Amino acid sequence: MKKKYVLFDLDGTLTDSEAGILNSIEYMLRVYDISAGDRDSLRPWLGPPLKDSLMKYCGFEEKKALEAVEKYREYYDKQGIFENQVYPGIQELLFGLKEQGYVLALATSKPETAAVRVLKHFNLDSAFTFIGGATLDDSRVKKGDVIRYVLEALKVERLEDAVMVGDREHDVYGARENGLEVIGVLYGYGSRRELEDAGADFIAEKTENILDFL
């Protein structure tokens, strides 16, 4: 079925932000005298809301987790945000879809203010009709809530007209929660098994494979 609206995740889908995120996490954990371990041990932190990962992996209560998020932002907002690069083929994909008449939107669990900074830095912001993300107070951070917010902003009337593109299970679950089909991408931070187990409708190994579905 022809789609009209294409919602994209950001980290692991449009940009490879691993270095900046992991550097920011390591900075944050040092504040709490917590060993970060090696980089591979931190990869599960990529994608989910940071507060949730702190509660899951460090045993933090919600209040302490929110305080730790502020420490993370001390590094990320100044430096980590730009330790980042656009995946090959993304610029051509986004502007090509826009030229074909698709309405593009961002749906990320990253704070919306940071998402706007990233897209502007890489000159990708003009491809999007709407840029949606989390609030700084974490009142809207779950992927399902962000997607709902974006759909409402776009005034999407028929859910079958929209599709979500993301690299982690949280993108799939959030899209399913809102009745959307999902394209899971393998060049990001999630595995094929993770995406398939979560129920992705289509798996794209490369950016150009996203066009195969559309």
Order of alpha helices (4+ residues) and beta strands (2+ residues): beta-beta-alpha-alpha-alpha-alpha-beta-alpha-beta-alpha-beta-alpha-beta-alpha-beta-alpha-beta-alpha
